[in-house]
Amino acid sequence: MNKICKVFDVKYPIVAGGMVWCSGWRLAAAVCKAGGIGLIGAGSMTPEVLREHITKIKDACNSQEKGTWGVNIPLMKAGVEEIIEVVKEELPPVVFTSAGSPKKYTKTFQELGIKVAHVVSGSKFALKCVEAGVDAIVAEGFEAGGHNGREETTTMALIPQVADALRKAGADTPLIAAGGIASGRAMAAAFALGAVGVQVGTAFALAEESGACKEFKEYCTSLQEGDTMLVLKKLSPTRLVKNAFFDRIMEAENRGASAEELLGIIGAGRPKLGMFDGDLIEGELEIGQIVSQIKEIKTAERIINDMISEYNTIILEKFA
Ligand SMILES: Cc1cc2nc3c(=O)[nH]c(=O)nc-3n(C[C@H](O)[C@H](O)[C@H](O)COP(=O)(O)O)c2cc1C
């Protein structure tokens, strides 16, 4: 049996990554019902809003679902301690932590019966996850949407190196690949490289049930290859769609602007402005490189079913 399916008790080893302004209870519940792992993205939520989303998903999903659900907690988030308290009280079955040390909360959550995975961008961080005793590791490559590792290692280069590092360390922690995966053939490639699960962001950000606004989703389906780029390396590297806001950041970075100046240009609330309120010119539009392959807004269930059926075809045709 696939290790991710076993550890998380799900039908398919597909995770809908937690995403600011996209991953509310509706998307997470739809993924859970379709047999994957649906994460609520706490990164853009207040503790009260997170509790509301958890209450709704508990109503929507029961223990008979084919999949499961959980909460993504970016550990660098301001006020993360309050988010942690909500999670400790509400006890989601799964937590995926990111952007911080896996050592801080893994044991606390596991002692409460919660399965824990942590997101990394390199082998040395993956080994820290092993020391922390996580239940699974997500290795995310440079192609991914949202905040990204400083190493700029692509998924194709990252996954075999992390898989080898884990093997050398004698660790059997299951590896989930993320970054540029939105199809069954990409899932087959990730498995060939050493992963046993995939975390998908971009494709689910554009799903019908995603909390992102219609304008953002529709605009994303018109994007072409090369329309996103990694910027803000002095602050927190982030992959963005090229728009007027992006141009100002690029111009400032090219003339060597300081981190303080960049923070001033960003101001407050940019991701919400772009992805939730629909300002496609002045908003921060986070999405991954694979966006240019997505030309249609689908339900989460269709995204999963299409991936699985293409994966099965590829495995039968190419590897049988
Ligand atoms: C709009 C958007 C917002 C994201 N927000 C978060 C977040 O809050 N926390 C996190 O750990 N990852 C975040 N990510 C990364 C995803 O969880 C996932 O790992 C990544 O998107 C996978 O790569 P892909 O975009 O190529 O599918 C975000 C990605 C996108 C596209």
PDBQT file of the ligand as one rigid body, heavy atoms in Angstrom, charges set to zero:
ROOT
HETATM    1  C1  LIG A 401      -1.771  31.224  -3.922  1.00  0.00    +0.000 C 
HETATM    2  C2  LIG A 401      -0.836  30.367  -3.120  1.00  0.00    +0.000 A 
HETATM    3  C3  LIG A 401      -0.740  30.558  -1.760  1.00  0.00    +0.000 A 
HETATM    4  C4  LIG A 401       0.090  29.727  -0.991  1.00  0.00    +0.000 A 
HETATM    5  N1  LIG A 401       0.103  29.883   0.372  1.00  0.00    +0.000 NA
HETATM    6  C5  LIG A 401       0.807  29.000   1.136  1.00  0.00    +0.000 A 
HETATM    7  C6  LIG A 401       0.717  29.044   2.561  1.00  0.00    +0.000 A 
HETATM    8  O1  LIG A 401       0.007  29.850   3.155  1.00  0.00    +0.000 OA
HETATM    9  N2  LIG A 401       1.439  28.120   3.269  1.00  0.00    +0.000 N 
HETATM   10  C7  LIG A 401       2.227  27.165   2.653  1.00  0.00    +0.000 A 
HETATM   11  O2  LIG A 401       2.854  26.357   3.340  1.00  0.00    +0.000 OA
HETATM   12  N3  LIG A 401       2.314  27.115   1.309  1.00  0.00    +0.000 NA
HETATM   13  C8  LIG A 401       1.610  27.985   0.544  1.00  0.00    +0.000 A 
HETATM   14  N4  LIG A 401       1.637  27.866  -0.822  1.00  0.00    +0.000 N 
HETATM   15  C9  LIG A 401       2.363  26.724  -1.426  1.00  0.00    +0.000 C 
HETATM   16  C10 LIG A 401       1.414  25.520  -1.631  1.00  0.00    +0.000 C 
HETATM   17  O3  LIG A 401       0.932  25.018  -0.416  1.00  0.00    +0.000 OA
HETATM   18  C11 LIG A 401       2.094  24.373  -2.414  1.00  0.00    +0.000 C 
HETATM   19  O4  LIG A 401       3.142  23.793  -1.679  1.00  0.00    +0.000 OA
HETATM   20  C12 LIG A 401       2.637  24.850  -3.743  1.00  0.00    +0.000 C 
HETATM   21  O5  LIG A 401       1.721  25.686  -4.367  1.00  0.00    +0.000 OA
HETATM   22  C13 LIG A 401       2.937  23.645  -4.646  1.00  0.00    +0.000 C 
HETATM   23  O6  LIG A 401       3.420  24.033  -5.891  1.00  0.00    +0.000 OA
HETATM   24  P1  LIG A 401       2.474  24.369  -7.159  1.00  0.00    +0.000 P 
HETATM   25  O7  LIG A 401       1.969  25.751  -6.922  1.00  0.00    +0.000 OA
HETATM   26  O8  LIG A 401       3.410  24.324  -8.311  1.00  0.00    +0.000 OA
HETATM   27  O9  LIG A 401       1.402  23.337  -7.209  1.00  0.00    +0.000 OA
HETATM   28  C14 LIG A 401       0.851  28.709  -1.612  1.00  0.00    +0.000 A 
HETATM   29  C15 LIG A 401       0.749  28.541  -3.001  1.00  0.00    +0.000 A 
HETATM   30  C16 LIG A 401      -0.090  29.338  -3.755  1.00  0.00    +0.000 A 
HETATM   31  C17 LIG A 401      -0.202  29.096  -5.241  1.00  0.00    +0.000 C 
ENDROOT
TORSDOF 0
